[in-house]
Amino acid sequence: MLSIIRYVLTTGSLLLFFWAFFIDYDSLSFFGIRQILNFGKQAKTDSTNEIKKHGLLGIMRHPMYLALIIYLWCQTHRMCDVVANTILTIYVIIGTKLEEDKLILEFGDSYIAYQREVPMLIPFTKARKR
């Protein structure tokens, strides 16, 4: 029974990661494919500086980090794995907090409002303000 739960959570975390990466984020730009496709064309500048709030990003601010944490804890649970997973989970949470500080500097009050509306890692844990 435990192996079935672990399998479902592992599969779910991988689906969450790939959904976030390929649908909610611009994976073509990440891999440099968009730059190749637009080679020689007039470069579009995104001066709107808007926060993406669609899809998973409207439910949680960091879906790929949540997927990583779930994936880590669905693997084997030998003592060395528990220690490593604990360290990596703390690392991801600290890194997320540091990233949020950078996002506040970049987006200002609009990101602070986004933080109030959308939870960081665990979806549906904050009352959404409308």
C-alpha positions as CSV (number, residue, x, y, z in Angstrom):
1,M,0.0,0.0,0.0
2,L,2.8,2.4,0.9
3,S,4.5,1.7,-2.5
4,I,1.3,2.7,-4.3
5,I,1.0,6.0,-2.4
6,R,4.7,6.7,-3.1
7,Y,4.2,5.9,-6.8
8,V,1.1,8.2,-7.0
9,L,2.9,11.0,-5.2
10,T,6.1,10.6,-7.3
11,T,4.1,10.6,-10.5
12,G,2.0,13.6,-9.3
13,S,5.1,15.6,-8.4
14,L,6.7,14.9,-11.8
15,L,3.4,15.9,-13.6
16,L,3.3,19.1,-11.4
17,F,6.9,19.9,-12.3
18,F,6.4,19.4,-16.1
19,W,3.1,21.2,-16.1
20,A,4.7,24.2,-14.4
21,F,7.8,24.2,-16.5
22,F,6.2,23.7,-19.9
23,I,2.8,25.4,-19.5
24,D,3.2,28.1,-16.9
25,Y,6.8,29.1,-17.6
26,D,8.3,30.0,-21.0
27,S,10.4,26.8,-21.4
28,L,11.3,27.7,-25.0
29,S,13.2,30.8,-23.7
30,F,14.8,28.8,-20.9
31,F,16.3,26.3,-23.4
32,G,17.2,29.1,-25.9
33,I,14.9,27.8,-28.6
34,R,12.8,31.0,-28.7
35,Q,15.9,33.0,-29.3
36,I,16.9,30.8,-32.2
37,L,13.3,30.9,-33.7
38,N,13.4,34.7,-33.4
39,F,16.9,35.1,-34.8
40,G,17.0,38.1,-37.2
41,K,13.6,39.4,-36.2
42,Q,12.8,42.6,-34.3
43,A,13.3,41.8,-30.6
44,K,10.3,42.3,-28.5
45,T,10.9,43.9,-25.1
46,D,8.6,43.0,-22.3
47,S,8.4,46.4,-20.5
48,T,5.1,45.6,-18.8
49,N,6.9,43.9,-15.9
50,E,3.8,41.9,-15.0
51,I,3.6,38.9,-12.6
52,K,2.2,35.8,-14.2
53,K,-0.9,34.7,-12.3
54,H,-2.4,32.1,-14.6
55,G,-2.6,28.3,-14.2
56,L,-0.6,26.9,-11.3
57,L,0.8,30.3,-10.6
58,G,-2.6,31.5,-9.5
59,I,-2.8,28.6,-7.0
60,M,0.8,28.7,-5.6
61,R,3.8,30.9,-6.3
62,H,6.4,28.2,-6.7
63,P,4.9,25.0,-8.1
64,M,8.3,23.6,-9.3
65,Y,9.8,23.8,-5.8
66,L,6.8,22.0,-4.3
67,A,7.1,19.3,-6.9
68,L,10.8,18.9,-6.0
69,I,10.1,18.6,-2.3
70,I,7.3,16.0,-2.9
71,Y,9.6,14.1,-5.2
72,L,12.4,14.1,-2.7
73,W,10.2,12.7,0.1
74,C,8.7,10.0,-2.1
75,Q,12.0,8.2,-2.6
76,T,13.5,5.6,-0.3
77,H,13.7,6.4,3.4
78,R,17.0,5.1,4.7
79,M,18.5,7.3,7.4
80,C,21.0,8.9,4.9
81,D,18.0,9.7,2.6
82,V,16.1,11.3,5.4
83,V,19.1,13.5,6.4
84,A,19.7,14.5,2.8
85,N,16.1,15.2,2.1
86,T,15.8,17.3,5.2
87,I,18.9,19.3,4.2
88,L,17.6,19.7,0.6
89,T,14.1,20.7,1.8
90,I,15.6,23.4,4.0
91,Y,17.8,24.5,1.1
92,V,14.8,24.9,-1.2
93,I,12.8,26.8,1.4
94,I,15.6,29.2,2.1
95,G,16.3,29.6,-1.6
96,T,12.6,30.3,-2.2
97,K,12.6,33.0,0.5
98,L,15.8,34.6,-1.1
99,E,14.2,34.4,-4.6
100,E,11.0,36.1,-3.2
101,D,13.2,39.0,-1.9
102,K,14.6,39.5,-5.4
103,L,11.1,39.4,-6.9
104,I,9.9,42.1,-4.4
105,L,12.8,44.2,-5.6
106,E,11.9,43.6,-9.2
107,F,8.1,43.9,-9.0
108,G,7.6,45.9,-5.8
109,D,4.1,46.3,-4.4
110,S,2.5,44.2,-7.0
111,Y,4.5,41.2,-5.9
112,I,3.7,41.9,-2.2
113,A,0.0,41.9,-3.2
114,Y,0.5,38.6,-5.1
115,Q,2.1,37.2,-1.9
116,R,-1.0,38.1,0.1
117,E,-3.3,36.4,-2.5
118,V,-1.4,33.3,-3.4
119,P,0.4,30.9,-1.0
120,M,4.1,30.2,-1.5
121,L,4.3,26.4,-1.7
122,I,1.1,24.8,-0.4
123,P,-2.0,25.5,-2.5
124,F,-5.3,26.6,-1.0
125,T,-3.8,27.5,2.4
126,K,-4.7,31.2,2.3
127,A,-8.0,32.8,1.9
128,R,-8.1,34.4,-1.6
129,K,-9.0,38.1,-1.6
130,R,-11.3,39.2,-4.4
